[in-house]
């Protein structure tokens, strides 16, 4: 009798504490995700009203679709370059800001500012800058390569995306690297000083190796955000010129909501999920392995 | 000695040139929002002749700034409050009740954090569209509540784990129940970590474009990112009011940043490191 009453009150607690949270999570994430996986095996199209089982047809279609493959390579290139440049810049900024420098907080806040603003707004700001300001500078200073906007070149427009991404995230990663610098064991640094390691030698042999966890976090953030980039892409280039900057997310969006190929778009979204999941699992494994060694 | 001084000089020169490059886009937006489109195209760097707020008045009306601002504010405030309350309660339950299923629930929540929004976007629109639930602010808030759970629970879970049981036991012995123990003892202790989650969620929801663009279809419902987007689509040739629109949109965030910059930066970084 007592245990029955207790289990009843336990169930009550479960509903009170977990109920709202679990209902929202299930309805918004779990069910759509599972339903989404199911849809990739159908020819789902709400306009035509079809939803028949077609097996692996969508996935076969993706991997034989030249357009998907080229835009996927484009996304990879974008992710690769923005990750590299973003992390290099952020590391240099953090290195300087943790050295003996005045107005540290002011500088830190300044570099961090772009992170407060959404991709749509940032995209529009830079659209003006690439189209009107940079070209103006090019004409005034007679620099040929700046006279026409980056955004109008099919080969170079992706560079504009990379530049803005680096600008957007460098300050954020800088803060993570600063936390890494501050967290380095002082004794290790002192030991390095005693051993006569100075300047770059100290940086490469002592500082960088003890900051591996920061590098893992930062690389993971830039890689996964790169694969998911949408807002900036939409506002800055909208895929133009000639679809040369249409990255993975935009491709999925357009496949589903503009070309009405819902099932194919969803299959591509699942491919994107698998790529992001592989990156995330790699990060976790790397972190674990490093922790064992340390 | 001079060598060292030179190095210090170049360090300052380098960092301040970089800072100017980082900040100049904002300066250009503010500066040119007081000019005409032609003045902007001819000389984007020159200072405006006078402080003419005409572009602002124009942008304010055309993008329905006030409506967008109120929508953004309501959606952000309600969503974030609900996420904080429900997620902290759920995390408390997951930590304090040693049920076997709790481990499974927690594992699913953590795993769900790697699902990109794009992977649920199409089925989400299809399910809620079929039920005729789109174009509703409250459904959007419910969606934020769902998407915000995993991360918030994960952070709260890590924090509650380290709270000693003693104080809660005192409440329980005095005849209080778990709910009282949570609200009287645990919730006040959660304040610092609540601020972290709050800041991250505010920035996320305030700036989010894709989800509201799929859910809120009528112009009257638009949040600020949506009204900025449609403003740019409709008036794409007249640059000056567009720039005033940008400044108006980022102004609330910048004001908040000026007052709480250290808190905000710390919150964002804490969220990334954990």
Interface residues (C-beta under 8 A of the other chain):
Chain A: X10 X13 X14 X16 X17 X18 X20 X21 X22 X24 X25 X26 X27 X28 X29 X30 X31 X32 X33 X35 X36 X39 X44 X46 X93 X96 X97 X99 X101 X105 X107 X108 X109 X110 X111 X112 X113 X114 X115 X116 X117 X118 X119 X120 X121 X124 X125 X126 X128 X129 X132 X133 X136 X167 X171 X172 X175 X176 X179 X217 X221 X224 X227 X228 X230 X231 X234 X235 X248 X249 X252 X253 X256 X257 X262 X265 X266 X269 X270 X272 X273 X276 X277 X280
Chain B: X11 X12 X14 X15 X18 X19 X21 X22 X23 X25 X26 X28 X29 X32 X40 X41 X43 X44 X45 X82 X86 X87 X89 X90 X92 X93 X94 X97 X105 X108 X109 X112 X114 X115 X116 X117 X118 X119 X120 X121 X122 X123 X124 X125 X126 X127 X129 X130 X142 X143 X145 X146 X147 X149 X150 X153 X178 X179 X182 X203 X206 X207 X208 X209 X210 X225 X228 X229 X232 X239 X242 X243 X246 X249 X250 X253 X254 X257 X261 X262 X264 X265 X268 X269 X272 X273
